Amino acid sequence: MRYKALTALAVISTLFAADVAAAQDGGIWASRPHPKRTVQESVPASALPGLAPGLPVQNRSGKQIGRVSKIVTANDGSIRKVVAISAAGNFLNLSPSSLSVANGVVTTESE
């Protein structure tokens, strides 16, 4: 019983020492890889007339994949990103350069 307790104590102290060492250089998260940010293209709002929250979103084959939840714009009013939510509740980040709007339906070329 003592052996197990001492082994557990040794493991915990080793993990604690590793966390402290990682935290010295900007915190524990500094040692983890950061995702690379990609530059997203924005399109003028006039390129997607009629785009609004609530519109259905379909893929290029016509299958409905969700509804527009949010339209993210830049300071100049251009559209940077369109967020859709699927029927299962998953968020889809759509590039505005891959979208078209016709007859109240948003079609994406990326899905």
URHUCOR-V83100 format. One record per residue. N is the residue number from 1. PSI is psi in whole degrees, 0 to 359 (none if undefined). BURIAL is + if it has 24 or more other C-alpha atoms within 12 Angstrom, else -. Layout:
N_PSI_BURIAL / N_PSI_BURIAL
//
This chain:
1_318_- / 2_323_- / 3_316_- / 4_319_- / 5_318_- / 6_321_- / 7_316_- / 8_320_- / 9_320_- / 10_319_- / 11_315_- / 12_317_- / 13_326_- / 14_317_- / 15_321_- / 16_317_- / 17_322_- / 18_321_- / 19_319_- / 20_318_- / 21_320_- / 22_328_- / 23_340_- / 24_334_- / 25_48_- / 26_13_- / 27_168_- / 28_326_- / 29_340_- / 30_335_- / 31_352_- / 32_149_- / 33_142_- / 34_138_- / 35_143_- / 36_134_- / 37_134_- / 38_148_- / 39_120_- / 40_141_- / 41_139_- / 42_152_+ / 43_149_+ / 44_147_- / 45_331_+ / 46_344_- / 47_339_- / 48_67_+ / 49_138_- / 50_356_- / 51_127_+ / 52_154_+ / 53_143_- / 54_344_- / 55_144_+ / 56_147_+ / 57_132_+ / 58_157_+ / 59_180_+ / 60_340_- / 61_0_- / 62_2_- / 63_129_- / 64_128_- / 65_353_+ / 66_197_+ / 67_148_+ / 68_127_+ / 69_319_+ / 70_145_- / 71_117_+ / 72_124_+ / 73_158_- / 74_177_- / 75_329_- / 76_3_- / 77_354_- / 78_155_- / 79_123_+ / 80_324_+ / 81_148_+ / 82_126_+ / 83_126_+ / 84_158_+ / 85_131_+ / 86_172_- / 87_333_- / 88_355_- / 89_9_- / 90_141_- / 91_136_- / 92_121_+ / 93_115_+ / 94_135_+ / 95_131_+ / 96_337_+ / 97_347_+ / 98_7_+ / 99_153_+ / 100_153_+ / 101_127_+ / 102_133_- / 103_38_- / 104_19_- / 105_133_+ / 106_129_+ / 107_131_+ / 108_142_+ / 109_349_- / 110_341_- / 111_none_-
//
